[in-house]
Amino acid sequence: MVVALAVGVLLLLVTGGTIVFLRSGDGDGGRTPAAQQQQQTTGQAANADPGVPVTREPETTYGEPAPAGALPTGADTTEPETEPETETGPTAVATTPLGAGSEQAPVAELEQIWRDDASTISFQGQYAAQIATKYPGIVDPLQTTVHGSHTFMAADILAEHRSLRDAHGSADHPVVLIKSTDYSKRQKINGHFLWGTFAVGHFADADAVHAWCETQFAELTAAKRANQCVPRRLNPGR
């Protein structure tokens, strides 16, 4: 009896030990502590299937933060273009500054004559005889002022215009004062417009102007007459 009881206890202990041993193996898959340490080292999850490697997400690295005000890569860093400055050439300076001293009165009178004549002239491409064209300070080697100079100032231009107007103006071909900036290319020389004295009226063509010039300035040589009286077309300003 005693012996049978002892054998039964022994069997119970052996069976319980086996159960404990098997239950111990359920948690670690029968792996030794060394194998468990290797699993942790290789990063394999505890509940992963044996033999299947676990893929680890690569670590994301970040560069240094961009300094404040930096432009993104590929941004247009071209400097804005600046327009070049426009340089103007020097202009001729008259011997006596225009409008200074004795020039003020003749300039004012020229302006008045020009304004009065402007209402009588239209620019439609008609022919006219240009018999004088000058600006204050111009030098004409073929003509002289009443004082014998080749340099014409405002007073000299006014005196010449009056003389030509009285000597050559007529009902058929009145003589008028025009600025070079009133017609055609609006010409300037060295920054100055020119005072032009013209005989207008009906001229059929350039030959008609030449015939008029030969009659009006018969006393001049051909060279001086060509300098004094020439055909012009009074085209609209452009």
ABEGO torsion letter per residue (X at the ends): XAAAAAAAAAAAAAAAAAAAAAAAAAAAGGBBAAAAAAAAAAGBBAABBBGBBBBBBBBBBBBBBBBBGBBBBGBBABBBBBBBBBBBBBBBBBABBBGBEAAAAAAAAAAAAAAAAAAABBBAGBBBBBABBBBBGBBBAABBBAAGBABBBAAAAAAAAAAAAAAABBAABBBBBBBAAABEAGBBBGGBBBBBBBBBEBBABAAAAAAAAAAAAAABBAAAAAAABBBBBBBBBX
